[in-house]
Amino acid sequence: QVQLVESGGGLVQAGGSLRLSCAASGRIPNINVMGWYRQAPGKQRELVATITTDGSTNYANSVKGRFTISRDSAKNTVTLQMNSLKPEDTAVYYCRLTGIIDPTNGWGRGTQVTVSS
C-alpha cells in the first residue's frame, strides 16, 4: 500500500504563485505515474498534470503554460509549480500515484488552493 501526503496549499491572489509538494511512502512500484488532480465544489475531480518515472509529462489544457510538474524519483516526491493563478484554479488538489504494470493506485488526502480575484 502506498501513502501520499500533500503540502503547500493556501490562499493567494489572482496572478500569484503556489508550489505544491507530495511525498510518497510505503510500497511504491518501480515504474509509476505521479500526478495532481483537483476537485472544485460541485464539480468532478479532474486531471491537472502527470509525470511518469521517465519524466514524460501530461497537462490539462487549462493549465498548460502556467503549471509545471516535476518529480524526484529517488525521493519519491512530486511537485506542482503553479504560476499565474486564476480564481478558477480554486479547488482541493490531490496527489496520486499509480503503477504502470503494478495495480497500485493511491491518493493523498488533498490540499486546498484558493485563488482570490
Secondary structure, DSSP 8 states (H G I E B T S, - for coil): -EEEEEE--EEEETT--EEEEEEEEES--SSEEEEEEEE-TTS--EEEEEEETT--EEE-TTTTTTEEEEEETTTTEEEEEE-S--GGG-EEEEEEEEESSS--EEE---EEEEEE-
